[in-house]
Amino acid sequence: MIALRGVSHRFGSEVVLDAVDLELDEGRVTALTGPNGSGKTTLSRVLLGLTVPCSGEVLGMDGRRRAAVFQEDRLCEQLSAVANVRLVLPRSTSPGAITDALRRVGLDGTDLTKPVRELSGGQRRRVTIVRALLADAELLVLDEPFTGLDTGGRIQVMTWVRERCAGRTTLLITHDLAEADWFAARVVTLVQPGP
């Protein structure tokens, strides 16, 4: 079980997380919602080990492989979509597996091989999602992953993501309760810490 116990964090005098307790259901999607500024992204960074909380602890993370979709795409601009995804995969992964995944989310033709700096925002987002979800990770943290996708593309990508999340412990950060329903997720709402 992965759990946060009494996790608090502040930036200067601003309290972002205040004694948060959270358990992630093993092999299922947990959707984390809440208003802007309630600490959702900070909580995800604590869970990933990128931010050390001021107090509290994270349990059950020892030895777990993790992958994330951050709010920013964090791609290597000069590399192609295929090359960006290949960065997180074993050398033995076939190029066909990568191109198949990218095609499933709506990328095809020259969009697979030209530098990602030449792709649209929605195309770049698709590359980011595929890179995270093809990684051999036991924990997935998806921070507003579908932002910037048009309605039709969003359904296509969400369908593929739902397949890839099956049986994997996943934290989905979203403002959209319809997304949580799509993943049949348990919904947890983070509230804004008091003054």
URGI-V923181 format. One line per field, one symbol per residue. burial: I if it has 9 or more other ideal C-beta (glycine too) atoms within 8 Angstrom, else O. A space follows every 10 residues. Layout:
burial=???
//
This chain:
burial=OIIIIIIIII OOOOIIIOII IIOIIOOIII IIIIOOOIII IIIIIIIIOO OOIOOIOIIO IOOIOIIIIO OOOOIOOOII IIIIIIIIIO OOIOOOIIIO IIIOIIIOOO IIOIOIOOIO OIIIIIIIII IIIIIOIOII IIIIIIOOIO OOIIOIIIOI IIOIIOOIII IIIIOOIOII OOIOIOIIOI OOIOO
//
